[in-house]
Amino acid sequence: MLYYSIVFFVIAIIAGLFGFGGIAGAASGIAQILFFIFIVLFVLSLIFGRRRL
């Protein structure tokens, strides 16, 4: 999932350089959402992974 957020971030940067504001904004928003979902899942896996030990 982190891979997809990085891909959308790169798409947003490239679209922003070429002046496609709407596409850059949408890709940036998707990248932010995926990044925060990744962070939440990562923290949950750390918490529940330690509980098993």
All heavy atoms as TSV, in Angstrom:
chain	resi	resn	atom	element	x	y	z
A	1	MET	N	N	0.821	-1.181	0.000
A	1	MET	CA	C	0.000	0.000	0.000
A	1	MET	C	C	0.872	1.254	0.000
A	1	MET	O	O	0.504	2.245	-0.598
A	1	MET	CB	C	-0.920	-0.013	1.217
A	1	MET	CG	C	-1.972	1.028	1.150
A	1	MET	SD	S	-3.191	0.951	2.447
A	1	MET	CE	C	-3.868	-0.655	2.205
A	2	LEU	N	N	1.998	1.176	0.668
A	2	LEU	CA	C	2.916	2.304	0.639
A	2	LEU	C	C	3.434	2.533	-0.782
A	2	LEU	O	O	3.636	3.668	-1.208
A	2	LEU	CB	C	4.078	2.065	1.600
A	2	LEU	CG	C	5.066	3.205	1.766
A	2	LEU	CD1	C	4.359	4.443	2.291
A	2	LEU	CD2	C	6.176	2.816	2.700
A	3	TYR	N	N	3.603	1.442	-1.533
A	3	TYR	CA	C	4.042	1.538	-2.923
A	3	TYR	C	C	3.044	2.368	-3.735
A	3	TYR	O	O	3.433	3.240	-4.507
A	3	TYR	CB	C	4.192	0.133	-3.512
A	3	TYR	CG	C	4.423	0.132	-5.002
A	3	TYR	CD1	C	5.677	0.456	-5.522
A	3	TYR	CD2	C	3.404	-0.181	-5.881
A	3	TYR	CE1	C	5.901	0.460	-6.883
A	3	TYR	CE2	C	3.619	-0.177	-7.241
A	3	TYR	CZ	C	4.859	0.142	-7.735
A	3	TYR	OH	O	5.075	0.148	-9.088
A	4	TYR	N	N	1.740	2.103	-3.546
A	4	TYR	CA	C	0.727	2.836	-4.297
A	4	TYR	C	C	0.689	4.304	-3.907
A	4	TYR	O	O	0.467	5.167	-4.760
A	4	TYR	CB	C	-0.652	2.208	-4.101
A	4	TYR	CG	C	-0.791	0.874	-4.782
A	4	TYR	CD1	C	-1.160	-0.253	-4.074
A	4	TYR	CD2	C	-0.528	0.740	-6.136
A	4	TYR	CE1	C	-1.273	-1.477	-4.695
A	4	TYR	CE2	C	-0.641	-0.481	-6.765
A	4	TYR	CZ	C	-1.020	-1.587	-6.036
A	4	TYR	OH	O	-1.131	-2.793	-6.646
A	5	SER	N	N	0.909	4.612	-2.643
A	5	SER	CA	C	0.913	6.014	-2.248
A	5	SER	C	C	2.103	6.744	-2.860
A	5	SER	O	O	1.991	7.898	-3.268
A	5	SER	CB	C	0.907	6.164	-0.733
A	5	SER	OG	O	2.104	5.699	-0.169
A	6	ILE	N	N	3.233	6.061	-2.973
A	6	ILE	CA	C	4.403	6.672	-3.620
A	6	ILE	C	C	4.147	6.861	-5.114
A	6	ILE	O	O	4.497	7.899	-5.681
A	6	ILE	CB	C	5.662	5.823	-3.363
A	6	ILE	CG1	C	6.030	5.880	-1.885
A	6	ILE	CG2	C	6.829	6.293	-4.222
A	6	ILE	CD1	C	7.128	4.929	-1.484
A	7	VAL	N	N	3.497	5.886	-5.747
A	7	VAL	CA	C	3.177	6.007	-7.176
A	7	VAL	C	C	2.252	7.188	-7.416
A	7	VAL	O	O	2.482	8.003	-8.322
A	7	VAL	CB	C	2.545	4.695	-7.705
A	7	VAL	CG1	C	1.927	4.904	-9.074
A	7	VAL	CG2	C	3.576	3.590	-7.752
A	8	PHE	N	N	1.194	7.327	-6.597
A	8	PHE	CA	C	0.286	8.453	-6.770
A	8	PHE	C	C	0.974	9.773	-6.463
A	8	PHE	O	O	0.674	10.797	-7.077
A	8	PHE	CB	C	-0.965	8.283	-5.912
A	8	PHE	CG	C	-1.983	7.374	-6.532
A	8	PHE	CD1	C	-2.261	6.149	-5.969
A	8	PHE	CD2	C	-2.661	7.751	-7.672
A	8	PHE	CE1	C	-3.194	5.304	-6.532
A	8	PHE	CE2	C	-3.591	6.918	-8.249
A	8	PHE	CZ	C	-3.861	5.695	-7.677
A	9	PHE	N	N	1.920	9.786	-5.532
A	9	PHE	CA	C	2.675	10.997	-5.235
A	9	PHE	C	C	3.516	11.413	-6.434
A	9	PHE	O	O	3.558	12.586	-6.802
A	9	PHE	CB	C	3.550	10.773	-4.003
A	9	PHE	CG	C	4.395	11.948	-3.638
A	9	PHE	CD1	C	3.819	13.097	-3.142
A	9	PHE	CD2	C	5.765	11.913	-3.797
A	9	PHE	CE1	C	4.592	14.190	-2.807
A	9	PHE	CE2	C	6.548	12.991	-3.472
A	9	PHE	CZ	C	5.962	14.139	-2.978
A	10	VAL	N	N	4.161	10.448	-7.068
A	10	VAL	CA	C	4.971	10.743	-8.262
A	10	VAL	C	C	4.081	11.234	-9.396
A	10	VAL	O	O	4.430	12.190	-10.112
A	10	VAL	CB	C	5.793	9.504	-8.675
A	10	VAL	CG1	C	6.450	9.696	-10.028
A	10	VAL	CG2	C	6.836	9.178	-7.621
A	11	ILE	N	N	2.913	10.609	-9.567
A	11	ILE	CA	C	1.974	11.060	-10.601
A	11	ILE	C	C	1.542	12.499	-10.324
A	11	ILE	O	O	1.448	13.316	-11.243
A	11	ILE	CB	C	0.754	10.120	-10.664
A	11	ILE	CG1	C	1.163	8.773	-11.237
A	11	ILE	CG2	C	-0.367	10.729	-11.501
A	11	ILE	CD1	C	0.084	7.716	-11.163
A	12	ALA	N	N	1.293	12.825	-9.061
A	12	ALA	CA	C	0.892	14.186	-8.707
A	12	ALA	C	C	1.996	15.184	-9.023
A	12	ALA	O	O	1.730	16.278	-9.524
A	12	ALA	CB	C	0.535	14.255	-7.226
A	13	ILE	N	N	3.239	14.808	-8.746
A	13	ILE	CA	C	4.356	15.719	-9.035
A	13	ILE	C	C	4.501	15.932	-10.535
A	13	ILE	O	O	4.650	17.067	-11.002
A	13	ILE	CB	C	5.661	15.174	-8.433
A	13	ILE	CG1	C	5.607	15.278	-6.915
A	13	ILE	CG2	C	6.870	15.930	-8.976
A	13	ILE	CD1	C	6.794	14.665	-6.219
A	14	ILE	N	N	4.441	14.856	-11.313
A	14	ILE	CA	C	4.579	14.970	-12.771
A	14	ILE	C	C	3.422	15.770	-13.362
A	14	ILE	O	O	3.627	16.646	-14.216
A	14	ILE	CB	C	4.680	13.570	-13.408
A	14	ILE	CG1	C	6.000	12.917	-13.001
A	14	ILE	CG2	C	4.575	13.650	-14.921
A	14	ILE	CD1	C	6.127	11.460	-13.398
A	15	ALA	N	N	2.195	15.486	-12.896
A	15	ALA	CA	C	1.038	16.226	-13.401
A	15	ALA	C	C	1.121	17.698	-13.013
A	15	ALA	O	O	0.730	18.575	-13.783
A	15	ALA	CB	C	-0.250	15.609	-12.869
A	16	GLY	N	N	1.629	17.970	-11.825
A	16	GLY	CA	C	1.789	19.361	-11.403
A	16	GLY	C	C	2.813	20.103	-12.245
A	16	GLY	O	O	2.643	21.289	-12.554
A	17	LEU	N	N	3.875	19.413	-12.639
A	17	LEU	CA	C	4.893	20.049	-13.482
A	17	LEU	C	C	4.348	20.398	-14.857
A	17	LEU	O	O	4.729	21.402	-15.443
A	17	LEU	CB	C	6.109	19.120	-13.621
A	17	LEU	CG	C	6.978	18.969	-12.376
A	17	LEU	CD1	C	8.073	17.945	-12.632
A	17	LEU	CD2	C	7.587	20.294	-11.991
A	18	PHE	N	N	3.454	19.552	-15.368
A	18	PHE	CA	C	2.894	19.804	-16.689
A	18	PHE	C	C	1.660	20.698	-16.649
A	18	PHE	O	O	1.090	21.009	-17.684
A	18	PHE	CB	C	2.554	18.486	-17.396
A	18	PHE	CG	C	3.778	17.737	-17.855
A	18	PHE	CD1	C	4.041	16.472	-17.368
A	18	PHE	CD2	C	4.664	18.296	-18.752
A	18	PHE	CE1	C	5.162	15.769	-17.780
A	18	PHE	CE2	C	5.790	17.612	-19.168
A	18	PHE	CZ	C	6.045	16.351	-18.676
A	19	GLY	N	N	1.221	21.081	-15.458
A	19	GLY	CA	C	0.128	22.021	-15.347
A	19	GLY	C	C	-1.252	21.407	-15.280
A	19	GLY	O	O	-2.246	22.105	-15.464
A	20	PHE	N	N	-1.349	20.112	-15.034
A	20	PHE	CA	C	-2.654	19.470	-14.900
A	20	PHE	C	C	-3.068	19.542	-13.435
A	20	PHE	O	O	-2.865	18.612	-12.666
A	20	PHE	CB	C	-2.602	18.013	-15.362
A	20	PHE	CG	C	-2.222	17.847	-16.799
A	20	PHE	CD1	C	-1.036	17.225	-17.150
A	20	PHE	CD2	C	-3.046	18.319	-17.795
A	20	PHE	CE1	C	-0.684	17.076	-18.469
A	20	PHE	CE2	C	-2.705	18.167	-19.128
A	20	PHE	CZ	C	-1.521	17.550	-19.475
A	21	GLY	N	N	-3.649	20.660	-13.044
A	21	GLY	CA	C	-3.973	20.914	-11.645
A	21	GLY	C	C	-4.968	19.939	-11.055
A	21	GLY	O	O	-4.815	19.485	-9.931
A	22	GLY	N	N	-6.019	19.622	-11.818
A	22	GLY	CA	C	-7.034	18.709	-11.303
A	22	GLY	C	C	-6.500	17.309	-11.078
A	22	GLY	O	O	-6.784	16.669	-10.064
A	23	ILE	N	N	-5.717	16.823	-12.019
A	23	ILE	CA	C	-5.136	15.483	-11.902
A	23	ILE	C	C	-4.128	15.441	-10.770
A	23	ILE	O	O	-4.090	14.486	-9.995
A	23	ILE	CB	C	-4.483	15.058	-13.237
A	23	ILE	CG1	C	-5.539	14.959	-14.326
A	23	ILE	CG2	C	-3.748	13.744	-13.079
A	23	ILE	CD1	C	-4.974	14.743	-15.712
A	24	ALA	N	N	-3.339	16.498	-10.649
A	24	ALA	CA	C	-2.345	16.548	-9.572
A	24	ALA	C	C	-3.018	16.582	-8.217
A	24	ALA	O	O	-2.581	15.910	-7.284
A	24	ALA	CB	C	-1.439	17.767	-9.749
A	25	GLY	N	N	-4.083	17.327	-8.091
A	25	GLY	CA	C	-4.804	17.401	-6.828
A	25	GLY	C	C	-5.434	16.074	-6.455
A	25	GLY	O	O	-5.393	15.656	-5.295
A	26	ALA	N	N	-6.017	15.404	-7.442
A	26	ALA	CA	C	-6.654	14.111	-7.183
A	26	ALA	C	C	-5.614	13.069	-6.802
A	26	ALA	O	O	-5.802	12.308	-5.845
A	26	ALA	CB	C	-7.431	13.656	-8.406
A	27	ALA	N	N	-4.513	13.016	-7.520
A	27	ALA	CA	C	-3.460	12.044	-7.222
A	27	ALA	C	C	-2.831	12.334	-5.863
A	27	ALA	O	O	-2.499	11.410	-5.115
A	27	ALA	CB	C	-2.391	12.058	-8.315
A	28	SER	N	N	-2.688	13.597	-5.538
A	28	SER	CA	C	-2.143	13.967	-4.235
A	28	SER	C	C	-3.081	13.541	-3.109
A	28	SER	O	O	-2.637	13.033	-2.081
A	28	SER	CB	C	-1.915	15.473	-4.188
A	28	SER	OG	O	-1.607	15.885	-2.895
A	29	GLY	N	N	-4.358	13.738	-3.301
A	29	GLY	CA	C	-5.341	13.324	-2.302
A	29	GLY	C	C	-5.347	11.817	-2.099
A	29	GLY	O	O	-5.400	11.329	-0.962
A	30	ILE	N	N	-5.291	11.074	-3.186
A	30	ILE	CA	C	-5.248	9.608	-3.095
A	30	ILE	C	C	-3.983	9.164	-2.385
A	30	ILE	O	O	-4.019	8.259	-1.543
A	30	ILE	CB	C	-5.355	8.980	-4.496
A	30	ILE	CG1	C	-6.746	9.229	-5.093
A	30	ILE	CG2	C	-5.084	7.478	-4.440
A	30	ILE	CD1	C	-6.861	8.847	-6.546
A	31	ALA	N	N	-2.863	9.789	-2.698
A	31	ALA	CA	C	-1.594	9.424	-2.060
A	31	ALA	C	C	-1.652	9.690	-0.552
A	31	ALA	O	O	-1.171	8.878	0.240
A	31	ALA	CB	C	-0.439	10.192	-2.691
A	32	GLN	N	N	-2.248	10.800	-0.147
A	32	GLN	CA	C	-2.355	11.106	1.278
A	32	GLN	C	C	-3.234	10.097	1.999
A	32	GLN	O	O	-2.892	9.629	3.089
A	32	GLN	CB	C	-2.925	12.505	1.474
A	32	GLN	CG	C	-1.960	13.596	1.149
A	32	GLN	CD	C	-2.583	14.970	1.295
A	32	GLN	OE1	O	-3.792	15.096	1.443
A	32	GLN	NE2	N	-1.756	16.001	1.246
A	33	ILE	N	N	-4.366	9.753	1.403
A	33	ILE	CA	C	-5.270	8.786	2.024
A	33	ILE	C	C	-4.590	7.434	2.172
A	33	ILE	O	O	-4.640	6.810	3.235
A	33	ILE	CB	C	-6.567	8.671	1.202
A	33	ILE	CG1	C	-7.378	9.949	1.321
A	33	ILE	CG2	C	-7.395	7.470	1.656
A	33	ILE	CD1	C	-8.523	10.046	0.344
A	34	LEU	N	N	-3.940	6.966	1.105
A	34	LEU	CA	C	-3.269	5.666	1.171
A	34	LEU	C	C	-2.129	5.677	2.184
A	34	LEU	O	O	-1.898	4.686	2.878
A	34	LEU	CB	C	-2.741	5.274	-0.213
A	34	LEU	CG	C	-3.792	4.863	-1.232
A	34	LEU	CD1	C	-3.130	4.587	-2.576
A	34	LEU	CD2	C	-4.554	3.640	-0.768
A	35	PHE	N	N	-1.420	6.794	2.285
A	35	PHE	CA	C	-0.316	6.885	3.236
A	35	PHE	C	C	-0.832	6.787	4.663
A	35	PHE	O	O	-0.263	6.071	5.484
A	35	PHE	CB	C	0.454	8.189	3.031
A	35	PHE	CG	C	1.601	8.349	3.976
A	35	PHE	CD1	C	2.750	7.604	3.805
A	35	PHE	CD2	C	1.523	9.225	5.037
A	35	PHE	CE1	C	3.818	7.744	4.677
A	35	PHE	CE2	C	2.573	9.367	5.914
A	35	PHE	CZ	C	3.724	8.624	5.733
A	36	PHE	N	N	-1.917	7.492	4.974
A	36	PHE	CA	C	-2.453	7.444	6.335
A	36	PHE	C	C	-3.036	6.073	6.660
A	36	PHE	O	O	-2.912	5.593	7.785
A	36	PHE	CB	C	-3.482	8.554	6.555
A	36	PHE	CG	C	-2.844	9.912	6.666
A	36	PHE	CD1	C	-3.181	10.929	5.800
A	36	PHE	CD2	C	-1.888	10.158	7.637
A	36	PHE	CE1	C	-2.593	12.174	5.900
A	36	PHE	CE2	C	-1.287	11.406	7.749
A	36	PHE	CZ	C	-1.642	12.413	6.875
A	37	ILE	N	N	-3.659	5.426	5.681
A	37	ILE	CA	C	-4.144	4.054	5.901
A	37	ILE	C	C	-2.966	3.132	6.172
A	37	ILE	O	O	-3.028	2.281	7.059
A	37	ILE	CB	C	-4.970	3.577	4.695
A	37	ILE	CG1	C	-6.291	4.329	4.631
A	37	ILE	CG2	C	-5.242	2.076	4.782
A	37	ILE	CD1	C	-7.089	4.059	3.374
A	38	PHE	N	N	-1.876	3.295	5.418
A	38	PHE	CA	C	-0.683	2.485	5.640
A	38	PHE	C	C	-0.137	2.697	7.049
A	38	PHE	O	O	0.213	1.733	7.730
A	38	PHE	CB	C	0.393	2.836	4.611
A	38	PHE	CG	C	1.727	2.249	4.935
A	38	PHE	CD1	C	1.983	0.917	4.701
A	38	PHE	CD2	C	2.732	3.024	5.491
A	38	PHE	CE1	C	3.221	0.364	5.009
A	38	PHE	CE2	C	3.959	2.495	5.802
A	38	PHE	CZ	C	4.209	1.158	5.553
A	39	ILE	N	N	-0.068	3.933	7.499
A	39	ILE	CA	C	0.457	4.222	8.830
A	39	ILE	C	C	-0.410	3.567	9.907
A	39	ILE	O	O	0.109	2.964	10.855
A	39	ILE	CB	C	0.561	5.747	9.057
A	39	ILE	CG1	C	1.618	6.354	8.139
A	39	ILE	CG2	C	0.868	6.078	10.515
A	39	ILE	CD1	C	3.019	5.863	8.400
A	40	VAL	N	N	-1.730	3.674	9.767
A	40	VAL	CA	C	-2.635	3.067	10.749
A	40	VAL	C	C	-2.465	1.555	10.774
A	40	VAL	O	O	-2.363	0.941	11.845
A	40	VAL	CB	C	-4.100	3.457	10.448
A	40	VAL	CG1	C	-5.067	2.618	11.263
A	40	VAL	CG2	C	-4.321	4.936	10.705
A	41	LEU	N	N	-2.415	0.923	9.599
A	41	LEU	CA	C	-2.243	-0.526	9.541
A	41	LEU	C	C	-0.885	-0.953	10.101
A	41	LEU	O	O	-0.773	-1.996	10.759
A	41	LEU	CB	C	-2.406	-1.034	8.108
A	41	LEU	CG	C	-3.820	-0.954	7.543
A	41	LEU	CD1	C	-3.820	-1.382	6.085
A	41	LEU	CD2	C	-4.775	-1.787	8.359
A	42	PHE	N	N	0.135	-0.152	9.868
A	42	PHE	CA	C	1.461	-0.454	10.391
A	42	PHE	C	C	1.472	-0.416	11.921
A	42	PHE	O	O	2.003	-1.317	12.571
A	42	PHE	CB	C	2.486	0.536	9.822
A	42	PHE	CG	C	3.866	0.362	10.377
A	42	PHE	CD1	C	4.618	-0.746	10.041
A	42	PHE	CD2	C	4.405	1.302	11.238
A	42	PHE	CE1	C	5.895	-0.907	10.552
A	42	PHE	CE2	C	5.668	1.152	11.754
A	42	PHE	CZ	C	6.424	0.038	11.406
A	43	VAL	N	N	0.864	0.621	12.492
A	43	VAL	CA	C	0.815	0.737	13.947
A	43	VAL	C	C	-0.004	-0.402	14.550
A	43	VAL	O	O	0.390	-0.997	15.558
A	43	VAL	CB	C	0.248	2.116	14.364
A	43	VAL	CG1	C	-0.055	2.170	15.849
A	43	VAL	CG2	C	1.218	3.216	13.981
A	44	LEU	N	N	-1.132	-0.736	13.917
A	44	LEU	CA	C	-1.945	-1.845	14.415
A	44	LEU	C	C	-1.195	-3.166	14.348
A	44	LEU	O	O	-1.294	-3.990	15.268
A	44	LEU	CB	C	-3.245	-1.945	13.615
A	44	LEU	CG	C	-4.279	-0.861	13.889
A	44	LEU	CD1	C	-5.467	-1.015	12.951
A	44	LEU	CD2	C	-4.727	-0.890	15.332
A	45	SER	N	N	-0.433	-3.378	13.285
A	45	SER	CA	C	0.328	-4.621	13.188
A	45	SER	C	C	1.434	-4.669	14.237
A	45	SER	O	O	1.756	-5.744	14.757
A	45	SER	CB	C	0.915	-4.789	11.784
A	45	SER	OG	O	1.935	-3.850	11.547
A	46	LEU	N	N	2.009	-3.536	14.576
A	46	LEU	CA	C	3.007	-3.511	15.645
A	46	LEU	C	C	2.379	-3.847	16.994
A	46	LEU	O	O	2.938	-4.610	17.783
A	46	LEU	CB	C	3.680	-2.137	15.725
A	46	LEU	CG	C	4.700	-1.818	14.650
A	46	LEU	CD1	C	5.220	-0.400	14.842
A	46	LEU	CD2	C	5.846	-2.796	14.668
A	47	ILE	N	N	1.212	-3.268	17.248
A	47	ILE	CA	C	0.546	-3.501	18.532
A	47	ILE	C	C	0.107	-4.954	18.660
A	47	ILE	O	O	0.396	-5.610	19.655
A	47	ILE	CB	C	-0.658	-2.555	18.691
A	47	ILE	CG1	C	-0.179	-1.123	18.849
A	47	ILE	CG2	C	-1.509	-2.959	19.886
A	47	ILE	CD1	C	-1.270	-0.092	18.775
A	48	PHE	N	N	-0.592	-5.471	17.656
A	48	PHE	CA	C	-1.105	-6.825	17.746
A	48	PHE	C	C	-0.017	-7.867	17.550
A	48	PHE	O	O	-0.136	-8.990	18.033
A	48	PHE	CB	C	-2.248	-7.036	16.758
A	48	PHE	CG	C	-3.486	-6.303	17.150
A	48	PHE	CD1	C	-3.993	-5.312	16.331
A	48	PHE	CD2	C	-4.128	-6.561	18.333
A	48	PHE	CE1	C	-5.132	-4.614	16.690
A	48	PHE	CE2	C	-5.268	-5.882	18.710
A	48	PHE	CZ	C	-5.772	-4.898	17.880
A	49	GLY	N	N	1.038	-7.522	16.866
A	49	GLY	CA	C	2.164	-8.448	16.697
A	49	GLY	C	C	2.910	-8.657	18.015
A	49	GLY	O	O	3.369	-9.755	18.319
A	50	ARG	N	N	3.035	-7.631	18.800
A	50	ARG	CA	C	3.709	-7.733	20.102
A	50	ARG	C	C	2.850	-8.480	21.115
A	50	ARG	O	O	3.365	-9.088	22.027
A	50	ARG	CB	C	4.043	-6.349	20.634
A	50	ARG	CG	C	5.084	-5.658	19.826
A	50	ARG	CD	C	5.877	-4.746	20.733
A	50	ARG	NE	N	6.898	-4.044	20.000
A	50	ARG	CZ	C	8.164	-4.413	20.004
A	50	ARG	NH1	N	8.542	-5.443	20.674
A	50	ARG	NH2	N	9.037	-3.718	19.320
A	51	ARG	N	N	1.555	-8.413	20.961
A	51	ARG	CA	C	0.657	-9.062	21.908
A	51	ARG	C	C	0.823	-10.576	21.865
A	51	ARG	O	O	0.640	-11.249	22.860
A	51	ARG	CB	C	-0.781	-8.674	21.584
A	51	ARG	CG	C	-1.776	-9.217	22.600
A	51	ARG	CD	C	-3.164	-8.799	22.274
A	51	ARG	NE	N	-3.376	-7.417	22.673
A	51	ARG	CZ	C	-4.497	-6.764	22.501
A	51	ARG	NH1	N	-5.496	-7.357	21.904
A	51	ARG	NH2	N	-4.621	-5.529	22.904
A	52	ARG	N	N	1.160	-11.136	20.735
A	52	ARG	CA	C	1.312	-12.589	20.592
A	52	ARG	C	C	2.538	-13.103	21.335
A	52	ARG	O	O	2.610	-14.253	21.698
A	52	ARG	CB	C	1.417	-12.975	19.129
A	52	ARG	CG	C	0.135	-12.756	18.376
A	52	ARG	CD	C	0.258	-13.225	16.977
A	52	ARG	NE	N	-0.931	-12.874	16.230
A	52	ARG	CZ	C	-1.054	-12.996	14.940
A	52	ARG	NH1	N	-0.051	-13.471	14.235
A	52	ARG	NH2	N	-2.162	-12.659	14.339
A	53	LEU	N	N	3.537	-12.269	21.515
A	53	LEU	CA	C	4.748	-12.713	22.230
A	53	LEU	C	C	4.424	-12.798	23.670
A	53	LEU	O	O	4.692	-13.496	24.467
A	53	LEU	CB	C	5.889	-11.726	22.001
A	53	LEU	CG	C	6.361	-11.592	20.563
A	53	LEU	CD1	C	7.418	-10.477	20.481
A	53	LEU	CD2	C	6.951	-12.886	20.077
